[in-house]
Amino acid sequence: MAQWTSAVGAAQLARLLKSQQHRPAGPGTRRLPAYRALADGIRLLVLEGRVPVAARLPAERELAMVLTVSRTTVAAAYEALRTEGFLESRRGAGSWTVVPAGNPLPARGLEPLPPEALGSMIDLGTAALPAPEPWLTRAVQGALEELPPYAHTHGDYPAGLPALRSMIAERYTTRGIPTMPEQIMVTTGAMGAIDAICHLFGGRGERIAVESPSYANILQLMREAGARLVPVAMAEGLAGWDLDRWRQVLREAAPRIAYVVADFHNPTGALADEDQRRRLVEAARSAGTVLVVDETMSELYLEPDLEMPRRVCGFDPAGSTVITVGSASKAFWAGMRIGWVRAAPDVIRSLVAARAYADLGTPVLEQLAVNWLFTTGGWEEAVEICRGQARDNRDALVAAVRRELPAWEFEVPSGGLTLWVRTGGLSGSRLAEAGERVGVRVPSGPRFGVDGAFEGYVRLPFTVAGAVAEEAAIRLSAAAHLVETGSPAGNETPRTFVA
């Protein structure tokens, strides 16, 4: 049986290879033999995630015709890739991409350090902002005032507090997406929501299509659930989704679930446009795939005049194809572990029934706090504070990185919390290791890939401000110097820094 989960056609591969030609070669670069240039081009596409791991490549003769080179050139390129561990082949099954064992995928995401453990370390591992005071304190105080009637009950609300379910449903309805409370389940954060969805639809061995790159913690959650992840490469830059690739994967791999982040994608910051959303819903419906849409970043638009596209569930209001996940943790505060699912009523009933074997329900006090924010208008004012912080932080970090690391490439997103940065040919994994030595924690690109792709990237969240952002860029530059010079591990001491 073939070991591939998707296929790359000859014309598609030719277009991807051609797109690399705009990148300038370094000084003194010698001209490579044709087979070597082809092998290097395919290897780079795999490492950058633009050709997924476990993707079947076109036959030698077919690719040779499209590239107008000899079949011998393609055969030699494929053989070089096999020798280097980037290609496997089997007679009758073709050839498919792999990543060498020497490029191990980090087992987990970068867990946040507790504040007391940071010391002089600048932590860029977590895309989360401080709480927007005084609204956190006011919300908790308001929740305490509403608590007494609930204290006289057992306190278990597997579907969520009725008042909060109604309020979340009303918020969708006011956005033009009619929603009943029966279509809402409150969860313990977005992670709790996606975990429940994966257990309901994505049993062990089930295929789940994911964007490539995608959110590291969700990828790990799905791996531990036993899913077979099928990566779908994002379009270049901030262009959103490549719908041709999505249609191909949904048709050929027939995944049970597809997980996407349409609004300020984590980690790239891309914003899918309205046409992409409509077409992806249509493709998922046609393939019988459940489309799980993560909206946790949707309210973090940072440009005041930005016109946000319609929510993805607006193209499937009944929730028969689209399951939407929302959360208070990104737009408000990560410590407020309240999330929700919007889906068809029968899906919600199944999810609620399954909670008896999971977490039973979500803390009542936190639900009351979020409901207080929604009902008083405090949510809008609090989120506006977070937008202002994120906007200022983004601008400071962008300026600092461009000044200290001019060879690094990225596009500035119009929302969200992250920059996806190509590191000028340096290993993201080695940069992360060197960063720990000079006092800055940063997650490497492979954490956001399925099988070791994105080695030439790091994710930089804009969660630090002003002088701290400048210092973070200085330390990243020092880490880059260590990687460039091949300096051995030492006992570098981070500079003392006072914000």
Buried (B, 14 or more C-beta within 10 A) or exposed (E): EEEBBBBBBBEBBBEBBEEBEEEEEEEEEEEEEBBBBBBBBBBBBBBBBBBBBBBBBBBBEBBBBBBEBEBEBBBBBBBBBBEEBBBBBEEEEBBBBBBEEEBEBBEEBBEBBEEEEEEEBBBBBBBBBBBBEEBBEBBBEBBEEBEEEBEEEEEEBBBBBEBBBBBBBBBBEEBEBEBEBBBBBBBBBBBBBBBBBBBBBBEEEBBBBBBBBBBBBBBBBBBEBEBBBBBBBBBEBBBBBBBEBBBBBBEBBEBBBBBBBBBBBBBBBBBBBBEBBBBBBBBBBEBEBBBBBBBBBBBBBBEEEEEBBEBBBBBBBEBEBBBBBBBBBBBBBBEBBBBBBBBBBEBBBBBBEBBEEBBEBBBBBBBBBBBBBBBBEBBEBBBEBBBEBBBBBBBBBBEBBEEBBEEBBBBBBBBBBBBBBBBEEBBBBBBBBBBBBBBBBBBBBBBBBBBBBBBBBBBBBBBBBEEBBBBBBBBBBBBBEBBEEEEEEEEBEBEEBEE
